[in-house]
Amino acid sequence: MAPKERIGVYPGTFDPIHRGHTDIIRRATRMVDRLVVAVAINAGKGPLFTFDERLAMVREEIAHLEGDGPNDRLSARVEARPFDNLLMDFTVSVGAKIIVRGLRAVSDFEYEFQMAGMNAIMNPAVETVFLMAAERQQFIASRFVKEIGRLGGDVSHFVSSRVAVHLRDRFALERKNGGAAKLVQTFKPEPAPPDE
């Protein structure tokens, strides 16, 4: 009997996806057979990018991820999917048993510890795994990337060249409009994949 596929979920807003996120994605694939990057709508956070733009950026970054070996294309084992429900419900719906969370500093731990505890009460069969941010990524946060970019700073140390172009274009639109660009959220839930 073949072993059951280990599926993990890495949730976030990814507004925008940065090098810290892609590092966690790459490292999480060492623990699971398949990783679902769950892009949350999170309109309450006042995102810079629309949900559709964030999902597209995450998918674009996944397409460019390389694994540990010369023939290890992570895009074959990593997918981005939208979610707008409880994380635990989404995790169960994709057949995952692991939730991956990245930690940058001790200040992240308290919130993540509480969330992991709540999730464990809701479904003890799902484990939360914490990955410490790599040393070079410990200080990267999407809100700082946006602030640096908005003020005309160089974000290339923190995001890929692809994401940097999206940021540059968004801030140019903001300047042209005299303030924050108006976002139109067009989220449409994706149908659940057929049971395999």
RODO-2510 file (C-alpha; in nm, 4 decimals, decimal comma):
residues 196
     n   res          X          Y          Z
     1     m     0,0000     0,0000     0,0000
     2     a     0,1426     0,3365    -0,1039
     3     p     0,1931     0,5924     0,1723
     4     k    -0,0653     0,8714     0,1837
     5     e     0,0394     1,2002     0,0277
     6     r     0,1422     1,4589     0,2880
     7     i    -0,0298     1,7879     0,2085
     8     g     0,0489     2,1161     0,3788
     9     v    -0,1153     2,4591     0,3685
    10     y     0,0783     2,7854     0,3907
    11     p    -0,1779     3,0645     0,4431
    12     g    -0,1306     3,4378     0,4108
    13     t    -0,2425     3,7610     0,2539
    14     f     0,0743     3,7940     0,0418
    15     d     0,0311     4,1685    -0,0173
    16     p     0,2780     4,1415    -0,1845
    17     i     0,4601     3,8088    -0,1795
    18     h     0,8242     3,8677    -0,0820
    19     r     1,1493     3,6744    -0,0476
    20     g     1,0628     3,5707     0,3075
    21     h     0,7444     3,4052     0,1814
    22     t     0,9191     3,2245    -0,1030
    23     d     1,1872     3,1015     0,1360
    24     i     0,9188     2,9496     0,3623
    25     i     0,7468     2,7937     0,0588
    26     r     1,0724     2,6365    -0,0597
    27     r     1,1597     2,5013     0,2846
    28     a     0,8068     2,3746     0,3535
    29     t     0,8235     2,1565     0,0427
    30     r     1,0935     1,9537     0,2165
    31     m     0,8334     1,8428     0,4734
    32     v     0,5334     1,7743     0,2500
    33     d     0,4632     1,6090    -0,0823
    34     r     0,2321     1,8899    -0,1908
    35     l     0,1975     2,2448    -0,0608
    36     v    -0,1100     2,4627    -0,1068
    37     v    -0,0341     2,8331    -0,0718
    38     a    -0,3656     2,9683     0,0560
    39     v    -0,4160     3,3302    -0,0450
    40     a    -0,6639     3,4988     0,1884
    41     i    -0,8999     3,7703     0,0725
    42     n    -0,8424     3,9740     0,3919
    43     a    -1,0053     4,2904     0,2595
    44     g    -1,0138     4,4107     0,6220
    45     k    -0,6373     4,4605     0,6114
    46     g    -0,6787     4,7205     0,3361
    47     p    -0,4541     4,5434     0,0858
    48     l    -0,2504     4,7332    -0,1720
    49     f    -0,3293     4,4762    -0,4397
    50     t    -0,6646     4,3236    -0,5252
    51     f    -0,7243     3,9633    -0,4377
    52     d    -0,6910     3,8613    -0,8038
    53     e    -0,3611     4,0493    -0,8358
    54     r    -0,2199     3,8877    -0,5211
    55     l    -0,3239     3,5397    -0,6342
    56     a    -0,1680     3,5999    -0,9776
    57     m     0,1584     3,7249    -0,8216
    58     v     0,1803     3,4216    -0,5930
    59     r     0,1198     3,1886    -0,8875
    60     e     0,3858     3,3720    -1,0892
    61     e     0,6408     3,3374    -0,8091
    62     i     0,5611     2,9672    -0,7644
    63     a     0,6212     2,9123    -1,1365
    64     h     0,9777     3,0409    -1,0903
    65     l     1,0671     2,8455    -0,7748
    66     e     1,3444     2,5918    -0,7962
    67     g     1,4001     2,3169    -0,5441
    68     d     1,7133     2,1605    -0,4038
    69     g     1,8170     1,9640    -0,7126
    70     p     1,8664     2,0528    -1,0798
    71     n     1,5462     1,8713    -1,1805
    72     d     1,3370     1,9758    -0,8795
    73     r     1,0748     2,2150    -1,0155
    74     l     0,8700     2,3086    -0,7131
    75     s     0,5848     2,4362    -0,9268
    76     a     0,4877     2,0728    -0,9844
    77     r     0,4280     2,0306    -0,6094
    78     v     0,3109     2,3775    -0,5064
    79     e    -0,0152     2,5471    -0,5998
    80     a    -0,1820     2,8721    -0,4984
    81     r    -0,5507     2,8672    -0,4135
    82     p    -0,7864     3,1330    -0,2817
    83     f    -0,9708     3,1034     0,0463
    84     d    -1,2311     3,3106     0,2228
    85     n    -1,3405     3,0796     0,5021
    86     l    -1,1939     2,9473     0,8256
    87     l    -0,8381     2,8310     0,7721
    88     m    -0,9185     2,4993     0,9389
    89     d    -1,2128     2,4406     0,7037
    90     f    -0,9938     2,5220     0,4036
    91     t    -0,7165     2,2942     0,5314
    92     v    -0,9550     2,0013     0,5660
    93     s    -1,1091     2,0732     0,2233
    94     v    -0,7723     2,0258     0,0494
    95     g    -0,6874     1,7148     0,2509
    96     a    -0,4003     1,8756     0,4419
    97     k    -0,2798     1,7685     0,7848
    98     i    -0,0168     2,0407     0,8278
    99     i    -0,0444     2,4193     0,8494
   100     v     0,2889     2,5942     0,7872
   101     r     0,3553     2,9293     0,9502
   102     g     0,6651     3,1451     0,9254
   103     l     0,8077     3,3208     1,2290
   104     r     1,0317     3,6258     1,1953
   105     a     1,0784     3,7235     1,5576
   106     v     0,9619     3,6525     1,9095
   107     s     0,6866     3,9102     1,8584
   108     d     0,5278     3,6823     1,5931
   109     f     0,5298     3,3849     1,8270
   110     e     0,2629     3,4965     2,0749
   111     y    -0,0010     3,5537     1,8071
   112     e     0,0937     3,2365     1,6161
   113     f     0,0968     3,0315     1,9371
   114     q    -0,2582     3,1444     2,0175
   115     m    -0,3767     3,0693     1,6620
   116     a    -0,2157     2,7240     1,6684
   117     g    -0,3901     2,6517     1,9985
   118     m    -0,7284     2,7573     1,8645
   119     n    -0,6780     2,5523     1,5486
   120     a    -0,5755     2,2477     1,7539
   121     i    -0,9000     2,2711     1,9500
   122     m    -1,1022     2,2944     1,6284
   123     n    -0,9231     1,9978     1,4691
   124     p    -0,6600     1,8040     1,6658
   125     a    -0,5737     1,5987     1,3549
   126     v    -0,4121     1,9029     1,1903
   127     e    -0,0677     2,0115     1,3126
   128     t     0,0787     2,3605     1,2924
   129     v     0,4475     2,3695     1,2028
   130     f     0,6532     2,6838     1,2572
   131     l     0,9501     2,7651     1,0359
   132     m     1,1884     3,0347     1,1521
   133     a     1,2631     3,2911     0,8853
   134     a     1,6073     3,2583     0,7343
   135     e     1,8560     3,5096     0,8714
   136     r     1,8466     3,7276     0,5578
   137     q     1,4646     3,7389     0,5618
   138     q     1,3928     3,7917     0,9325
   139     f     1,3133     4,1595     0,8961
   140     i     1,1081     4,1481     0,5767
   141     a     0,7422     4,2316     0,6204
   142     s     0,4970     4,3173     0,3447
   143     r     0,3964     4,6408     0,5187
   144     f     0,7609     4,7609     0,5208
   145     v     0,8109     4,6606     0,1569
   146     k     0,5039     4,8654     0,0622
   147     e     0,6188     5,1650     0,2654
   148     i     0,9678     5,1599     0,1135
   149     g     0,8238     5,1272    -0,2367
   150     r     0,5632     5,3974    -0,1826
   151     l     0,8374     5,6384    -0,0765
   152     g     1,0451     5,5601    -0,3853
   153     g     1,2944     5,3246    -0,2210
   154     d     1,4572     5,0216    -0,3789
   155     v     1,2617     4,7043    -0,2912
   156     s     1,4752     4,4670    -0,4994
   157     h     1,6395     4,3242    -0,1857
   158     f     1,3012     4,2121    -0,0558
   159     v     1,0970     4,1004    -0,3588
   160     s     1,1605     3,9428    -0,6969
   161     s     1,2019     4,1644    -1,0023
   162     r     0,8529     4,0545    -1,1119
   163     v     0,6906     4,1757    -0,7889
   164     a     0,9013     4,4928    -0,7945
   165     v     0,7444     4,5817    -1,1313
   166     h     0,3935     4,5318    -0,9879
   167     l     0,4810     4,7569    -0,6936
   168     r     0,6329     5,0246    -0,9167
   169     d     0,3248     5,0238    -1,1403
   170     r     0,0832     5,0417    -0,8454
   171     f     0,2661     5,3337    -0,6861
   172     a     0,2809     5,5152    -1,0208
   173     l    -0,0976     5,4739    -1,0447
   174     e    -0,1352     5,6090    -0,6897
   175     r     0,0765     5,9140    -0,7715
   176     k    -0,1215     5,9734    -1,0911
   177     n    -0,4507     5,9526    -0,8989
   178     g    -0,3247     6,1698    -0,6145
   179     g    -0,3537     5,8970    -0,3520
   180     a    -0,4261     5,5327    -0,3014
   181     a    -0,5495     5,3510    -0,6086
   182     k    -0,9049     5,2245    -0,5786
   183     l    -0,9154     4,8465    -0,5690
   184     v    -1,1948     4,6340    -0,7005
   185     q    -1,2090     4,2901    -0,5444
   186     t    -1,3406     4,0298    -0,7869
   187     f    -1,3022     3,7119    -0,5870
   188     k    -1,4931     3,4176    -0,7234
   189     p    -1,4552     3,0961    -0,5231
   190     e    -1,2884     2,8214    -0,7223
   191     p    -1,4786     2,4956    -0,7427
   192     a    -1,3459     2,2202    -0,5215
   193     p    -1,1256     1,9711    -0,7074
   194     p    -1,2769     1,6275    -0,7630
   195     d    -1,1892     1,3650    -0,5062
   196     e    -0,8954     1,1564    -0,6185
***
